[in-house]
Amino acid sequence: MPKLLKISSMLKAQVDEFLDLVSEGGILFGRALHSYLQGEHETFNERLKSVTEHERKADELRMEIERELYLKTLIPENRGDVLAILENTDDVIDTVKETLTKFSVERPEIDSGLNNQFTELTELSMQSIEWLVRAIRAFFKDFGAVNDHIHKVAFYEHEADVAAVKLKRKIFESDLSLSRKTHLRYFAENVEAISDCAEAVADRLAIYTIKRQI
């Protein structure tokens, strides 16, 4: 069994805080989209602001952790893996913020008949983020659980792909104008992209895990 990475308790606490921000960002994403679908635009904007603040704090914390890692005696190879994990994971909350910002700027008109499908797709993307966070926590604390959590990320990403196809099919089978169909497809793909981003990070994490098992 590979040994856990030897980093200071302060760094472990900072990594935990960083992952908390990513996890909460995923939850806020789901709540923001729910508000948007219900036509609660003021609440949506408030949650977008919260996600933006989480993304800003995550960026600052990641850079602080990186500075600390370079000052500590962590084996350079391991240090590079940790830095890559943090940078890649930061991309996830960036994607969440960017997706919500697109909703805020373009304000797509979503037919109420599509609400359930958009909600399902959103929840699946949220789950992919949550299981990614669990996988990364395990990388530092419970190495034997990493692959199981990575498998869950892949599962929810696949389910998001299936849900996205169903949603887009329903969009294009509707009586909406072609311009609205195209616009809604674009937003379905943006929500789906969050699960793709989470899986991409999980794939990288799987490689780092294999390296530590050799």
C-alpha positions as CSV (number, residue, x, y, z in Angstrom):
1,M,0.0,0.0,0.0
2,P,1.5,3.4,-1.0
3,K,2.2,5.8,1.8
4,L,0.1,8.9,2.1
5,L,1.7,12.1,0.9
6,K,3.7,13.7,3.6
7,I,2.6,17.3,3.8
8,S,2.2,19.5,6.8
9,S,-1.1,19.7,8.8
10,M,-1.4,23.3,7.7
11,L,-1.2,22.3,4.0
12,K,-3.7,19.5,4.5
13,A,-6.1,22.0,6.1
14,Q,-5.7,24.3,3.1
15,V,-6.3,21.6,0.6
16,D,-9.4,20.6,2.5
17,E,-10.6,24.2,2.5
18,F,-9.9,24.4,-1.3
19,L,-11.9,21.2,-1.9
20,D,-14.7,22.6,0.3
21,L,-15.0,25.6,-2.0
22,V,-15.1,23.4,-5.1
23,S,-17.8,21.2,-3.5
24,E,-19.9,24.1,-2.4
25,G,-19.5,25.7,-5.8
26,G,-21.1,22.6,-7.3
27,I,-24.0,22.7,-4.9
28,L,-24.5,26.4,-5.5
29,F,-24.5,25.7,-9.2
30,G,-27.4,23.3,-8.8
31,R,-29.3,25.8,-6.7
32,A,-28.6,28.6,-9.1
33,L,-29.9,26.6,-12.1
34,H,-33.0,25.6,-10.1
35,S,-33.7,29.3,-9.4
36,Y,-33.2,30.1,-13.1
37,L,-35.6,27.4,-14.2
38,Q,-38.2,28.7,-11.7
39,G,-37.9,32.2,-13.0
40,E,-36.4,33.5,-9.8
41,H,-33.8,35.6,-11.4
42,E,-32.9,37.7,-8.4
43,T,-32.1,34.6,-6.4
44,F,-30.2,33.2,-9.4
45,N,-28.0,36.3,-9.5
46,E,-27.3,36.1,-5.8
47,R,-26.2,32.5,-6.2
48,L,-24.1,33.5,-9.2
49,K,-22.4,36.0,-7.0
50,S,-21.8,33.3,-4.3
51,V,-20.2,31.0,-7.0
52,T,-18.0,33.9,-8.2
53,E,-16.8,34.5,-4.7
54,H,-16.1,30.8,-4.2
55,E,-14.2,30.7,-7.4
56,R,-12.1,33.8,-6.4
57,K,-11.3,32.3,-3.0
58,A,-10.4,29.0,-4.5
59,D,-8.0,30.7,-6.9
60,E,-6.3,32.6,-4.1
61,L,-6.1,29.5,-1.9
62,R,-4.6,27.4,-4.7
63,M,-1.9,30.0,-5.3
64,E,-1.2,30.1,-1.5
65,I,-0.9,26.3,-1.4
66,E,1.4,26.3,-4.4
67,R,3.7,28.8,-2.7
68,E,3.8,26.7,0.4
69,L,4.5,23.5,-1.6
70,Y,7.5,25.1,-3.2
71,L,8.8,26.1,0.3
72,K,8.4,22.6,1.8
73,T,10.4,19.5,1.3
74,L,7.8,17.4,-0.5
75,I,9.5,15.2,-3.1
76,P,9.5,17.2,-6.3
77,E,7.7,14.5,-8.4
78,N,4.9,14.3,-5.8
79,R,4.8,18.1,-5.5
80,G,4.2,18.4,-9.3
81,D,1.3,15.9,-9.0
82,V,-0.3,17.9,-6.2
83,L,0.1,21.1,-8.1
84,A,-1.5,19.6,-11.2
85,I,-4.4,18.2,-9.2
86,L,-5.1,21.6,-7.7
87,E,-4.8,23.5,-11.0
88,N,-7.0,20.9,-12.8
89,T,-9.6,21.0,-10.1
90,D,-9.6,24.8,-10.2
91,D,-10.8,24.4,-13.8
92,V,-13.9,22.7,-12.6
93,I,-15.2,25.6,-10.5
94,D,-14.0,28.0,-13.2
95,T,-16.3,26.1,-15.6
96,V,-19.2,26.3,-13.2
97,K,-18.8,30.1,-12.9
98,E,-18.5,30.5,-16.6
99,T,-21.6,28.4,-17.3
100,L,-23.7,30.4,-14.9
101,T,-22.3,33.7,-16.3
102,K,-23.5,32.6,-19.7
103,F,-27.0,32.0,-18.4
104,S,-26.9,35.5,-16.8
105,V,-25.7,37.2,-19.9
106,E,-27.7,35.4,-22.6
107,R,-30.8,34.6,-20.5
108,P,-32.1,31.6,-22.6
109,E,-35.8,31.2,-22.6
110,I,-36.3,27.6,-21.4
111,D,-39.7,26.1,-22.0
112,S,-41.2,24.7,-18.8
113,G,-41.6,21.4,-20.4
114,L,-37.8,21.1,-20.5
115,N,-37.3,21.9,-16.8
116,N,-37.2,18.3,-15.6
117,Q,-34.6,17.3,-18.2
118,F,-32.4,20.4,-17.4
119,T,-32.7,19.6,-13.7
120,E,-31.7,16.0,-14.2
121,L,-28.6,17.0,-16.3
122,T,-27.7,19.6,-13.7
123,E,-27.9,17.1,-10.8
124,L,-25.7,14.6,-12.7
125,S,-23.1,17.3,-13.3
126,M,-23.2,18.2,-9.6
127,Q,-22.7,14.5,-8.6
128,S,-19.6,14.3,-10.9
129,I,-18.1,17.3,-9.0
130,E,-18.9,15.8,-5.6
131,W,-17.4,12.4,-6.4
132,L,-14.3,14.1,-7.9
133,V,-13.8,16.0,-4.6
134,R,-14.2,12.8,-2.7
135,A,-11.6,11.1,-4.9
136,I,-9.1,13.9,-4.4
137,R,-9.6,13.9,-0.6
138,A,-9.0,10.2,-0.7
139,F,-5.8,10.8,-2.6
140,F,-4.4,12.6,0.5
141,K,-6.1,10.6,3.3
142,D,-7.5,7.3,2.2
143,F,-5.6,6.1,-0.9
144,G,-7.5,2.8,-1.2
145,A,-10.7,4.6,-1.9
146,V,-9.5,6.7,-4.8
147,N,-10.3,4.4,-7.6
148,D,-13.8,3.7,-6.3
149,H,-14.5,7.4,-6.2
150,I,-13.0,7.9,-9.7
151,H,-15.3,5.2,-11.0
152,K,-18.3,7.2,-9.6
153,V,-17.1,10.3,-11.5
154,A,-17.0,8.3,-14.7
155,F,-20.5,6.9,-14.0
156,Y,-22.1,10.2,-13.5
157,E,-20.3,11.7,-16.5
158,H,-21.7,8.9,-18.6
159,E,-25.2,9.4,-17.2
160,A,-24.9,13.2,-17.9
161,D,-24.0,12.3,-21.6
162,V,-27.1,10.2,-21.8
163,A,-29.3,12.8,-20.2
164,A,-27.9,15.5,-22.5
165,V,-28.7,13.5,-25.6
166,K,-32.3,13.0,-24.4
167,L,-32.6,16.7,-23.6
168,K,-31.3,17.8,-27.0
169,R,-33.5,15.3,-28.7
170,K,-36.5,16.7,-26.9
171,I,-35.5,20.2,-27.8
172,F,-35.3,19.5,-31.5
173,E,-38.5,17.5,-31.5
174,S,-40.4,20.5,-30.1
175,D,-42.2,23.2,-32.0
176,L,-39.8,25.9,-31.0
177,S,-38.1,28.0,-33.6
178,L,-34.8,26.8,-34.9
179,S,-32.9,29.7,-33.3
180,R,-34.3,28.8,-29.9
181,K,-33.6,25.1,-30.4
182,T,-30.0,26.0,-31.2
183,H,-29.7,28.3,-28.2
184,L,-31.1,25.7,-25.8
185,R,-28.8,23.0,-27.2
186,Y,-25.9,25.3,-26.5
187,F,-26.9,25.6,-22.9
188,A,-27.5,21.9,-22.5
189,E,-24.0,21.3,-23.8
190,N,-22.6,23.9,-21.3
191,V,-24.2,22.2,-18.4
192,E,-23.0,18.8,-19.7
193,A,-19.5,20.2,-20.1
194,I,-19.1,20.5,-16.3
195,S,-19.3,16.7,-15.9
196,D,-16.8,16.4,-18.8
197,C,-14.4,18.7,-17.0
198,A,-14.8,16.7,-13.7
199,E,-14.0,13.4,-15.6
200,A,-11.0,14.9,-17.3
201,V,-9.6,15.8,-13.8
202,A,-10.5,12.3,-12.5
203,D,-8.6,10.8,-15.5
204,R,-5.5,12.7,-14.5
205,L,-5.9,11.7,-10.9
206,A,-6.1,8.1,-12.0
207,I,-2.7,8.5,-13.6
208,Y,-1.2,10.1,-10.4
209,T,-2.6,7.2,-8.4
210,I,-1.0,4.6,-10.7
211,K,2.3,6.4,-10.4
212,R,2.2,6.1,-6.6
213,Q,1.4,2.4,-6.8
214,I,4.5,1.6,-8.9
